[in-house]
Amino acid sequence: MSMLSVSISTLIALVFLRAFLHKISGFTVFTGYVEDYRLMPLRLVRAASASIVGAELLVVFSQGLPALRIFGLSLAALLLFLYSFGISININRGRINIECGCGGGAQVLSWSLVVRNGILLGLIAIAMTQQSSSSGGLDYAVAAFGGFLLWVVFLLGDQIIANSSMVTRAS
């Protein structure tokens, strides 16, 4: 893997680990968020919620296994696309006062979430097109630290979206 790919894979693993932990720690609440989207019959909500949680965990683990990295990035891209699709449908329905269920601070649906997911999709595309390099362990450690720093930037951006969400609710 190239160093850029390692950084992006680290970012994706951390984003999905945070999302997984958020969802699994309050699975019943998360199931309610999935239900609020009104994208499927009620009888499928619990199974869909469990599938999302399992898929997110698979993304996390696959980023640590070079043989599964591309599979995991592809799964992450699919999930981000589906999340964005569900958000877009509900925004177009005028149903924006739904908790996104993304993880972290409370956020209602907004185009900012779709843009955020689009940026992550672009980064995944970059990571998937990077050529392998034969760098040493120190290079990988530095690249992984770079991914951690990207995650910190992601968290800051996510907090800005959450703050904006609170301002929108208050108005």
LINKATA-V652398 format. One line per field, one symbol per residue. ss: DSSP state (a for helix, b for strand, c for the rest). phi: phi as a letter, one per 30 degrees, with the letter a starting at -180 (. if undefined). burial: # if it has 9 or more other ideal C-beta (glycine too) atoms within 8 Angstrom, else .. A space follows every 10 residues. Layout:
# LINKATA-V652398
ss=???
phi=???
burial=???
This chain:
# LINKATA-V652398
ss=ccaaaaaaaa aaaaaaaaaa aaaaacaaaa aaaaaacccc caaaaaaaaa aaaaaaaaaa aaaccaaaaa aaaaaaaaaa aaaaaaaaaa aaccccccbc cccccccbcc aaaaaaaaaa aaaaaaaaac ccccccaaaa aaaaaaaaaa aaaaaaaaaa aaaaaaaaaa c
phi=.ddddddddd eddddddede dddddbdddd eddddedhca dedcdddddd dddddddded dddccedced eddddddddd dddddddded dddiccdcdd idjiddbdda dedddedddd ddddedddcd ddbcdddddd dddddddddd dddedddddd dddddddddd d
burial=########## ########## ###...#..# #.###.#... ....#..##. .##.###### ###.#..##. .######.## #.##.##### #...##.#.# .###..#### ..##.###.# #.######.# ........## .###.###.# #..##.###. ##.###.#.. .
